[in-house]
Amino acid sequence: MQERKNYKSSPEIQEPIKPLEKRALNFLVNEYLLKNNYKLSSITFSDENDDQDFELWDDVGLNIPKPPDLLQLYRNCGNHVISSKGVVDIAVGVEIEDLQPPCTINQDSFPKEQVQQTALIEELEYQISLLNSEKQSLADQMKNLQSEIEFLKNNHLMSTLTVLESAKHALDQVPQTVPVGNGQYVEITGSDTVSRTTHQENCATSLVSNTTADSECPSTETQSPHYTNIRHQTTLSKEPVQFDKSNRKLAPAFHQALLSFCRMSADSRLGSEVSRIADSEESVMLMLGRCLPHIVPNVLLAKREELIPLILCTACLHPESKERDQLLHILFNLIKRPDDEQRQMILTGCVAFARHVGPTRVEAELLPQCWEQINHKYPERRLLVAESCGALAPYLPKEIRSSLVLSMLQQMLTEDKADMVREAVVKSLGIIMGYIDDTDKYVQGFELMILALGDPSERVISAVHQVFIPAFAAWSTELNNLQSHLIPTLLERIEKLLRDGEHGLDEHKLHMYLSALQSLTPPLFAVVLQNAPFTSKAKLHGEVPLIEVTRFPRPASPLQDVAVIIGSREQLAVLLQLYDYQLEHEGTTGWESLLWVVNQLLPQLIETVGRINVTSTTCVHEFSRFFWRLCRTFGKIFTNTKVKPQFQEILRLSEENVDASAGNGILTKATVPIYATGVLTCYNQDEDRKLLVGFLEDVMTTLSLSHAPLDSLKAAFVELGANPAYHELLLTVLWYGVVHTSALVRCTAARMFELLVKGVNETLVAQRVVPALITLSSDPEISVRIATIPAFGTIMETVTQRELLERVKMQLASFLEDPQYQDQHSLHMEIIKTFGRVGPNAEPRFRDEFVLPHLHKLALSNNMQTVESKRLDIATQLFESYSALACCFISEELMINHFLPGLRCLRNDMEHLSPEHEVILSSMIKECEQKVENKNSQEPQGSMSIAASLVSEDTKTKFLNKMGQLTTSGAMLANVFQRKK
């Protein structure tokens, strides 16, 4: 056994630090840094040793309890004396009385003696644990060598003797000398040792005598690779290898002593490996299996992927399953937090391993490594597991794919917190769906699809649409479930959602189901093509027709590309040509897959659309997008001959139906905006745009003349207005309303301008919108003129052109100052409401010079109103407008001249009409007056914030408490504190 040096040994004679010793010391140093608040140093130290987990002592690799901390070790190191005979072997026969006592006891200090003995016991236990660890390592080495011996015994080659002797020689390298007190080494005697020593001497003598080394001295220590090759050849031919003979006459003992100056070491693990040259593929594998576990920890983390080929090759070819498991464990733990490139390299290696060893070993050796790390603390490691399940799917037994692997991925999808891990899980599930053939798992696959669609992460949902749904749809198609189960089930869930959501629709779930239907449209169209009457005629011969670039919507992934689903773009081109011809000339008789779409899917979808709340912008948008993709996928002929007629039959747009309650009912539903934006916008040629314009004009006319709600028309304008390409078209529709003979239609057109102004650029506003509104503002019907006020207000809120703003301000001033409008209660209500809506966001100059002065005038004139109901209406509307404007910055002059006087006039009205409002107004006036009085001491000259006067805690609490006592509608007061400039 090698000499174990104590703490007093000089650095010059200490042996190099061993990897396990280094890891143990690293752990203790980091523990010391943390305990003594050297946190930054600890972090730096951890980063420099990122291959080690400093939270777990077991990560060090020693099968011993954690030793005392550094401070305790330091305090105890000088309290005992190590015997000069550091280690003795019982086989040497040393007498007990020759051994020195392990420590010197101080008789004068009994308590100190107890402490020292305790520390000594701890130190000895630690040394024992180190020796046990070393013993275990040597035992493993012996086991490996014995397995090599067993293998070589079966080869029946003459080279077996050479390797056998070498292995025995290596086994005997377990320390043969022990130090004694005078520093000399005592040989361990025994019959085996004597014979071995004699044999080695004979070998040396044989070398001196120029005898054949191969026949007399089977040591492999002096054999080069070139010689090994020669030896194999000569062994097979039974001819000994000849060395050059020397004419020197040296005594064998002298020669042996001379050779002893060649510094060689075979008494360590590494020396033992170096001294034995592998002479077969099997020997190489055994050697790599022994050496790689010691090589990996000493390679830089950034370069460890260079070891992957070596690890995999050894794991593939090594004869012992335990060693293979160890190597694969090293592979999956090679890098603490592998990045994308490193994971790809490991996955590539795993696939190569799987191809080489077959499904049985993949199940037995690779899958357990995945299972062990399914709950690893680092997400990168769990990500490697999720990606491995997908990459290995083609190489696993089919029973395992549909059981163990599916369960692993389901568990990770349900439990893992990291988005990137669940994303990889979904992709691997998609790959599994492409290989699974157990039909009993279909329902589980559907439930996994729904579960993944409900994931909160966008990247996970994107992976569902890109990989999982296309793969599951392909399996569903093979089982003939796409039209019989998958799509109908999703439709049923949508209908149930709409039924249950009359008082509050779950828009997230609706989006989830509709997006799934949208992703199923390409495979549905592929089914229609592959089951068409002309499919047997689709032969690739001659020139293949081209497919227009815009023929299909852009797919979310290659798996949603119809050409990929069909098989090739050429095959798809031939099928599309036959498809269009069949629809246009031969009809759909006997075409069951298409008839299902026409007679079952479309009617059910249109009926579902009629139950949507038209005011839900999200629902309208989702269904519009779905119909758009459906129509674009199935083509223009299908849209014109199958989709549009079904919508037109339901909508029944004719003047005879203006007074029909049924016709008016459907026109107020979401069917109108979804048909307009989801079907009529699919194609953008002149005839298509004319059809869209005509439809919108008819809807506007029909709804106006029947006094029906305009929500459906507004929804269509909002959806279309989001795309600038339709602004001109919408303005054309509104101009039709502007010049219509019916005042009801003109009034509707005026109100629709308000929706359009916010999205239209200022050039169009100046050239098309304002002229139309000016025309309507001089309409003979007062209701039409009043209907233009919200649109004018929106222009003041959104437009920046000075000239345009002046034109609008002049028109609003004419409404307020023209004597003919003096008694127009509805006009005044609309103006006050508009001022409250746009005032906080309008240009400050417009608000200061126009809005506040005119509100003051309206409040003053309302004091003289004799009709109490009209006076209350105006006062209530003024209260809301002033509440909104209170959050704006107002100059001192305007505060004194207009804002406060207006509030006082309003308070006079509320004293008689609504005492609850009067209390709040009094509080507002008092605060404003106090701020004006204290302004010079609190703020510099300029503008002041009325909002600032209302946000102090006491005032705000009192203000809100009083507002909570009001009996009027809460909606009127909802924006008091919310509107800001």
N, C-alpha and C positions, 0 to 999 in steps of 0.2 A: 504494500500500500504506500502511496506517495506520502511524503512528509507534509503534515498540516502545520502551517506556521502560525504563531500567535501574533497578538497585536503589536509586539515589540520588534517584529522582524523589520529589517530595513527594506525600503522599496526596491533596492537593486536586486534582491534575491526572491522577491515575491513572484508567484506565478501569475500569469494574466488573469484578469477577472473573467469569470464564466458567465454565460448569458443569464442563467437563473439567478446567480448572485447579483448581477447588475440589476435585474428586474426587482429583486427583493430590496436592494438598497434604494432604488428609485422610489419604491412605494414608501419606504420609511422616511426618505428625505421629503417627499411631497407631504406626507402626514405631518412632519415637523413644521414645514412652512405654513400649512393651514392652521395648525394649533397656535402658532405664534404670530398670526395676523400678517404674514408675508403673502398676501393674496395675489398681488400682481406677479410676484416671483413664482408662485405656485402655478398660475395660469401659463406663464412663459415656459416653465419646466414641463407642464403637461403637454403643451404644443410641441416641444422638442422631443417628446416621447409619446407621440400620438398612436403608437402601436400598443400601448398599455392602458388598461382601464384602472385608474387609481381609486375607484370606488370599491373594488372587490379584491381582497387579498388572494382569492382563489385564482385570479387572472395571472398571478405571478408564475404559477405552474409547479410550485413545491407542494407536495402532499403533507404539509405540516401546519400546525396552528400558527397564527400570526405572532411573531416575536414581540417583545416589549418595544416601546417607542425609542427613538434615538436618545432622548434625554436619560431614560432609565438605563439603556445600554452604556452610555457614557459614565454615569454615576457608579455603575457596578464594575466597569472594566478594570479599575485599579484595586478592587477590594479582595482579590484573590491572586494566588500565584499559580501559574500553569506549570505542571511538572515538566522537567526537561525531556522526559520520555513522553512526548505528547500522545503517542498511540503505541500500544503494544498488541501483539497477536498471541493468543493463547497457545498457538501451535509452536511458538518459539520455546516455550517452557521457562519463561522468566519466573523466578521465585517471588513470592508475595513480598518478602521483606526487602527485595531490591527496589520495589516501587516506592517513590517518594510520596508523601501525603499530598493530596490534591490542593490543599490550601493551608495557609498558616493562620492559626487561631490566636487572636489577642485575648489573653486570659484576663486582662485588666478591664475589658469593655464588653460585658456580656450582651447588652442590647445591640451594640454594633456588630458583635459576632453573629447574632441572629439574622440581622439584615444581610450581612455578607453571605451567610449560608443560603438564605433564600435566593439571593441574586445568583450565587454559584449554581444552585439547582436549576434555575431558569436557563442559565447559559449552557449547562451540560445537556439539558433536555433539547435545547435548540441544536447543539452539535449532534446529538443522537438523531434528531429528525433529518439533519443534512446528510448524515451517513446513511440513514434508511433510504433517503431519496437516491443517493448515489448507488446504493445496493440495488434498488429497483431498476435503475438505468442499466447497470451491468447485467442484471438478470435478463432484461429485455434483449440486450446485446447477445447474451449467450443463447437465448431462444432463437434469435434470428440466424445465428451461425449454425445452430443445430438443424434448423429447417433447411439451410443451404447444404449441410452435410447429407441430410436425407435425400435431397434432390439429386445430388451428385452421385450418390450410391446407385441410383437407378440408371445411370447413363452407360455403364459397362465399357467405359473408355479408359485408356491408360492414363489420360490426363486427370482422372478422378483421384488417383493416389496423390498427385501433386497438390490439388486443391484441398484434399482431406488433411494432409499434413499441415498445410498452411492454416486451415481453420483451427486445427488443434493447437497449433503454435499461438494463434491469436487468442484462443481461450485461456491459454496458460499465461497470457500477459497480465492477468489480474495480479496486482502487486506481489512480487516475489521477495521483496526485501523490506525490512522494517528498521527504523532508526533505533539505535541504542544510545545509552547515555554519552558515550565518547564520540558520537557523530559517525561511527562506522556503520556499515550495512551488514546484516547477518543474513545469509542465504536460508531460505525456507527449504528444508530437506524433505525428501520423500522419494519413493522409488520412481515415480513418474518423472520427477524433476531430474534425478540422477541420469536416468536413461535418456532424457531429452537433452541434457547438457552434453552427455557423451556423444549423442548423435550429432549435435551441432559442432562439436570439436572434430568429429570425423569428417563432417562436411567441409570444414575449413581445411583440414589436412588434405582432403581430396582435391580441393581447389588448388592447393600449393603443388600437389603432385600431378596437376594437369589431367585429372580424371574427368569423366563426363558428369556434369552437374545434374543433368536431368535424371540420371539413373541413381546417383548416390545422395544428392541433396535436393529434395523436392521443395525447397523454399521458393516462394514467388517474389521475395523482396527484391531480387536483383534482376527480374525479368522485365524487359521492355515490351511495348505492344508489338514491335516488329518481331521480337523473339517469340512472343506468344503465338503469333501467326505461324512462324516456322515450326514451333513445337507441335502445333496441331497437325501440321503436315507430316512431320516426322513420326508423331505418335501413331497416326493412322498407318504409316508404312512400317512401323516398328523399327525405325532407325534412330539411334540416339543422336542428339545434337552435338556437334564437335566444336570445341573452342580452340583458339590459337594456343599452342603450348609455349611455355616460358622455359628458357634455359637457365633461369636463376636457381641457385641452391640455397633456399631459405628454410630455416626450421619452421615447422608448422606452428609452434607456439609463438615464434617471432612474427610470423605472417598474421596470425590471429590478433596479436597485440597491435600490429601495424594497422590492420583494418578497423580496430576499435576506435581509431581516431576519426573515422567517418561518422559524423554526428547523425545518427538515425534513431528514431524513437517509434517503438511499436507498443508501448505500454499505456497508451491512451486510446479513447474511442476513435479519434481521427487518425492516429498513427496506425491503429489496427486496420482501418479502412484503406489507408494509403499503401500499407505493406502488402495488400492482397489485390492483385490485378484480376478483374473479372475476365473470364475466358469464354463466356457464352452469353447469349441474350438473356437467359434466365438469371445468370449471375449479375448482369448489369441491372436488371429490374430489382433484384434483391438489394443490391448496393444503393440504388436510388431511393428505394423505400426506406432504407435506414438513414440515409444522409439528408434527404429533403426536409424532414421535420426540424433538423438543426440548421439548415441553410436559410429557410424562409424568415425566421425572426431577425436575421442579421442583414437582410436586404432592405434597402430604402423603400418606404411606402410607395413613392412615386414610380418605382421601377419594378414593383413586384409582379405586375402583369407579364413581365418577361419570363417569369417562372411557369406561367400557365401551361405552355406546351409540354414542359418537362413533367409537371404534376399529372397532367391528363394522360400522357403516354405511359407513365409508370402505373397510374391507377388502372388503365386499360389492361396492361400486360402482367401486372404483379400476380403471383399465384395465390397469395393469402388474402382472404376476404377482410380480415381485421386490418391489415396494412392498407388495403384499398379504401376501406372506410375512413381510416385516418387521413389518407391523402385527399379524399374528396371533402372531408371536414376542413382540411387546410385550404382547399380551393375556395370554399364558400366563406371562409373566414380570412382569406388572404389579405383583404384590405378592409379597414375598419368601416369606412364610409365611401364605397366605390362610386365614382361619378358615372355619367352616361357612357363614356367611352370605355371605361374599365368594366362596367356591367355588360356592355355589348361583347367585349372580349371573352368574359367568363361564360356568357350565354352561347357564344360561338363554340367555345370549347365543350360545353355541356352537350350541345347538339352533335358535335363530332364524336364525343364519347358514346352518346346514345346510338348513333349510326353504327359504331364499331362493335358494341357489346350486345345490342339487341334489347327487346322489351323487358325480358325477365330481370336482367341486371339493372336496367334503368329503374324499374320498380323497387328492386331490393336495395340499391346502393345510392341512387341520386335522390329519389323522392324523400327518404328519411332526412337528408340534409335540408331539404325545403321545409319539411314539417317542423324540424327543430327551431328554425328561425322565423316561424310565422308570427311570433310575438316579440321579435327582437326590438330592443329599445331604439335602435337607429332606423329611421324610415328608409334609408338607402338600402339597408339589408332586407327589409320587408319588401321593398320594391323589386329587389333581385329575385325574391321568392315568387312574387306575383308574375314577373316576366318569365321566369323559368317554367312555370306551369303551362304557359301558352307555348313557349318554344319547344317543350318536350312532348306536347300533346300528340304529335304524329307518331312518336316512337314508344308510346306507352301501350300496355295491353288495353283493349277496348273496355273491359270491365272496370279497370282502374280509372279510365277517363271519366266514366259516367258515375263513379262513386266517390272514391277518395279525393281525386283532384277537384271535382265539382264541389264537394263539401268544403275543401280547403278554401277555394275561391269564394264560396258563399259566405263563409265565416269572416274572411277578410273584408268583403264588401260591406258586411253588416257592422263590423266592429272597428275597423281601422280608422284612425282619426286623420291620417294624412291624405290630402286630395290626390297627390301624385300616385300614391299606392292604390287607391280605389280606381283611379283612371287606368292603371296597368291591369288591375283585376278585371275591369270591364272588357278590356281588349283581349285578355287571355280567355275570358268567358266566351267571347265571340269566336275565338279560334277553336275552343272546345265544341261550340255549337256546330262548327264546320266538320267535326270528326265524329261526333257522338251518333250512335245508331240505336240506342236503347229508347224505343218509343215511349216507354213509361216515364221518361224524364222530360217529356214535352211540356207538361203542365208546370214542372219546376222551372223549366227554361222561361216560360211565359211570366211566372211570378218574379223571377230574377230580372227580367226586362222591366217590369213595372217598378220593382224596387230601385233599380239603377236610374230609371227616369225621374224618380222622386228625390234623387241626391241633391243636396244644396249647392254642390260645386258645379260651375259651368263647364269646367274642363272634363269632369266625369260625364255629364250629360252629352257633351260633344262626342266623347268616345262611344257612348251608347249609339248615337246616330251614325257614326262613321263605321263602326265595326260590329257591335252586337246585333242591332236590328237587322242589317243586311244578312248576316250569317244565320240568324234565327229565322228570317223570312225564307231563306233558301231551304232550310230544313223543313219549315212549314209547307213549302211548295212541294217538296218531295213526298210529304205525308198527305197531300191534298187538303191541307188545313188552312191555307191562306184565305180562300174565299168562304170556307165553311166555318172557320172558328176564329182565326186571328183578327181579321178586320171586323167581322160582326161583333166580337167581344169588346173591342175598343169603342165601337159605335154605341153599344149598349151602355158602357160606362159613361160616355159623354151624355147620353140621354138621361141617365139616372142623375148625373151631376146637375143637369139643367132643371130636372124636376125637384131635386132637393134644395136647389139654390135660389128659390123664388125670393127669399128675403136676404140673400147674401151668397152670391156665387163664388166658389173657390176658383178664381181665375188661374192660379198656378197649376192646379190639376187639369183644367181645361187645356191650357197650353201644353201640358205634358202629353195628354192623349192625342191632341191634334197634331203635335209635332211627330208623334209616332206614326200616325196615319200618313203624314206627309212623307216620312221616310219609307213607308211601305208602297208608295205609288210606283216607283220604278220596278220593283219586283212584280207588282200587280200587272203592269203593262207588259212585262216580259212573259207572264203567264198567258195573257191574251194573245200575244204573238205566237207563242210556242204551241198553243192549242187551237189555232185558227184553221179554217178549211184549206188554206193555201200552204200550210207549213210544208207539206210533202213536195210542193213544187219549188220550194226555195233552194235552188241549186246555184252554186258559184260557177258561172261560166261566162266567158266574154268580159266585157267592160262592166265593172261594178259601179252602180250609181253613187254619186257623192251625197253625203248627209250635210245639210246646212249646219253651220256652226251654232246658230241660235235655235236649232230644232228642239232641243231639250233644255230645261233649266240646268244651271251649273250644279253638278252633283256635290254633295258634302264630302264624299270620298270616292275612290275608285270602285268600291264595292256597291255604290249606288248608281254607277254608270250602267245604263241599259246595255251598252255594247259589251261590257265585261260580264254582265249577267247572262247575256245570250251566248257569248263565246268569242265573238270577234266583231269588229266594226264592219267588215265586209258582209258577214252574214246578216247583221242588223240592217244594213242598207238594202239588201235584197228583200228582207221581210217587210220593211217600211214601204217599199214600192208596191208590193203586193197588198199590203194593209190598206193603203190609200185607195187603190183601185177597187178592192173588195167593198169598202165603205161607200164609194161613190157610184159604183155600177151594179154590184151583185147583192148588196144587203147583208144582213146578219143572220139569216136563217141557218139554224144548226150550229151557230157559233156560241156555245154555251157560256164560255168564260166571258165573252163580251156582253152577252145578254144579261148576265148576272150584274155587270156594272150598270147597264142601262136601266134594267127593270127593278133592281133591288137596291143597289148602292146609291145611285143618284136620287131616287125618290126619298129614301130615308134621310139622306144628307139635307135635301131641300126642306123636308118637314122639320128636321132638327133646327135648321137655320131660322125658321119661322118662330121658334120658341125662345130665341135669344133676346135679351134686353138690349134694345137698339141704342140705349144711352151708354152702354159699356163699350168704350172705344177699344179696349183690349180684345174683347170677344169678336167684335167686327173685324178687327185687323187680323186676328188669327184665322178665322174662317175665310176671309178674303184671300189671304196668302195660300191657304190650302187649295181653294178652288182654282186659283191662278196656276199653281203647279200641276194640279190634276189636268186642267185643260191643255196646258202647254205640253205635258207628257203624252197625252192621248192624241194631240194634233188638232189642226184647224178644222178639218172636215168633221171629225167627231164632235168638236165644240159647236159647230154651226148646225149640225144635223141631229145631235142627241142631247146636248146640254142646254143650249139656248131655248129650244122649243119647250122644254119642261118648265123652265123659269117663266117664259112668256105666258104659258097656259095658266100658271098660278097667279101671276101679277095682273093679267087681263087689263092692259092699258088701253082703254077706249073711252071716248067721251060719253058713251051710253052708260058706262058704269060709274060715272061721277057721283051719282046719288045712291049707288048701291052700297049698302053697309058692308057687305062681304068684300067688295073690291077695296073700299077705303081701309078696311081692317088690315089686309095684307100689305097695303102700301105704307102703313105706319110701322111695319115690322123690320127687322134687320135684313130681311130678304132683299130689300131695295138696295142698300149700300153694298151688300155682298155680291149681288148680281152685277152691279155697276162696276165695282172695283176688282172683283175676283174673276169675272167671266168676260165682261165687255172690254177690259183693258189687256187681255191676253195678247192680242195682236194689234199692231199700231198702224195699219194702212188706212187710207182715206175712208174707205167704206166702214171700217171698224170705228173710227173716230166719229163719223157721222151718226152711226148707230148709237154710240154713247151719248152724243149731244142730244139726239132726239129723245132718247129715254129719259134723261135728266129734265129736259124741257117738259115732257109729258107728265112726269112725276110732280114737278113744281106746279104745273097748271092744275092737275087733278087734286092735289092736296089743298091748294089755295081755294079753289072753287067749292070744295066740299068742307071747308073750315076744319080740316083735320090737322092734328099736330104735325109739326115740321121736323120732328126728331130724325126720321129716316133720311130725309133730304140733307139735313145738317151733317149726319154721320157720313154720308157719301161725300159731301164737300170736304169734310175734315180729312178723310182718308185719301182722297184724290189730291187735296191741297198740299199734302206732305211731299208730293213729288212735283218739282217746278215744271216738269214737262207738260203738266196738265193745267197750268195756270191760265194760259190763253184760252184753252177749251172751256174752262169754267167761267171765264169772263164772257165768252160768247153766249153761254147758257144764261147768264145773268142779264146780259143786254137784251136777250129775247124777252125776259121778264120786265125790263125797264120800259120797253115799247109795247108791252101787251095792252090790249084794250080793257082788260079787267083791272080795276083798282086793287083787288085782292091779290092778283099775281104780282102787280107792281110793288105792293107792300111786302110780299114775300121776298122779292128780289132785293129790296132795300135792306131787309134784315140779314139776308145771306151775305151781303158785302162785308158785314162785321166779321164773319168767320174767315173771309178770304184775305182781308187786309194784312193780317199779321205775317203771313207767309209770302206775300207777293213783294217783289223788289220795288224800290221807290219809283223807278221809271214807269213801270206798269201802273202803279198807283196814280202817278201824275197824268198819264196818257189815257188810261181806261177807267179807273175807279172814280177819281174825283169828278170828271165830267159827267159820269152816269149819276153820281149822287147829287150833283148840282141840278141836273135835269129833274130828278125825283123830288128835290127840295122845293121845286116850284110847281109840283103836281097839283091839279085842282082839288084832289082829295086830301084833307088834312091828315088822315091816318097814314097816308103814304109819306107825307113830309115828316111826321113824327117818327116814322120807322127808320128814317135816315140818320137820326141823332146818334144812336150807338155806334154806327159806322164812322161818323165824323169824329166822335170821341176817340175811337181806336186809332184813327189816323193821327190825332194829336198826341197820342201815347207812344206811337211807334216811328213816325216819320221825323226826319231831321232837316229836310229842305225848308229854308226860311220862307220862300215864296209860297210853297204849298201850305205851310202852316197858317200863313196870313189869309189865304183864301178860305180855309176851313174856319178860322176864327171869325171872319166876316160873316160867313153863313150862320154860324151859331149866334153871333150878335144880332143878326136880323131876326132870329127866332125869339130872342129875349127882348128886343127893343121895339120891334114892329107892333104898333097898336092893335093890329088884327089878331095878335096872339095873346093879348093881355089877359083874357079870360079862359085861355086854353089850359084847363087843369091837367089833362093828360100830357100835353107838351111840357109843362113845367115839371111834372113828376119824372118824365123821361130825362130831362136835362139835369135835374138834381141827382138822379141815380147815376147818370153817366159821369158827372163831375166827381162823385164819390168814388167811382170805379177807376177813372183814369187820372184823377188829380195827383195822387201820391207818386205816380210814375211819369207824369207829363213833364215837359220842359219847365223849369222853375219860373221863367219869365211869363209863360202862359198861365201858370197857376197864380202868380202874384198879381198880374195885371188884369186877368180876365175871370178866373174861377172864383177867387175869394171876394172880389167886389160884387160879382153878380149873385153869389150866395147870400151876401149881406142884404142886397136889394130884395131878393126873394123872401128872406126871413122877415124883413121889414114889411113887405106887402102882405105877407101871410097874417100879420097881426090884425090886418083890416078885413080879413076874410070873414064873411058872415055865415057861410055854410059850414057848420061844425065838422061834418064828415070830411069835406075837402081840406079844411084847416088841419085836422088831425093827420090826414094822409101826407100833406106837405111837411108838417112838423116832424113826423116820424122819419120821413126820407131825409130831411135836413139833419136830423140827429145822427143818422148813419153816416152821412157825408162828412159832417164836422168831426165825427169820431175817427174816420179814416184820415182826414187832413191834419188832425192833431199830432200825428206822428211825423209831420214834415217840418223842415226848418223854415221859420217865418220871421221876417224882419220886424224890428220894433215898431216901425211906422205902420206896417200892415196889421200888426197885432192890435195897435191902439185904434186904428181907423176902421178896420173891417172885421177882423176875427172876433175880438171881444164884443163889439156892438152886435154882430150877428148872433153870437151866443146869448147875449142878453135878450134879443128879440125872441129867440127860440125859447128861452126860459119863460118869457111872458106867455107864450102859447101853452107851454107844458104846465104852467101853474094851474090852468083851468082844465086842460085836457088829460094830462098824465102826470100826477104828482110824483110818481116814482122816477120818471125821467127828469123832472125838475130838480130833485135832490142831487142827481149826478151832475147836471148842468151847473148847479150852484157850486159844487165842489171844483169842477173844471175852471169856472170863472174865477173863483177865489185863488186857486193856484196860479193861474195866468197873471192875475193882478199882482200877486206877491212877487212873482218872478220879474215883472216889469219894474216894480218899485225897487227891487234889490239888484237890478241888472248891472248898474254901474260898478257896484262893489264885487259882483260875482263874475261877470263876463266882460270882455272888451266890446267896444261898439261894433255893431254888425248884426249878424243874424243870431237868433236864439232858437233853441229846440223846445217846442212845447212838450215833446215826448219826455224831455228831461224833467219837466215839472210833474210828470205823472208816474215816474218810475221809482220814487223813493218808497221805501218799504211800507211806512205807515199809510201814506196816501194811496198807494197801490192796493193795499189790503182793504182799506175803507171803501175805495172805489169799486173793487170787485165784489165786496160784500153787498153793497147797495145795488149793483147790477144784478146780483143773484136773486134779489127780492122782487125784480120786475116781473109783471105778469104777461108782458108782451113776448112775442116769439124770440127765442134765443138766437135765431138765425140773423135777426136784424143787428144784433150786437156782437156777432161772432168775430168781427174783424177790427174791433177797437184797438187791440194791442198788437195785432198781427201785421197790419199793413205798414210797410216801411218804404222809405224812398230808395 
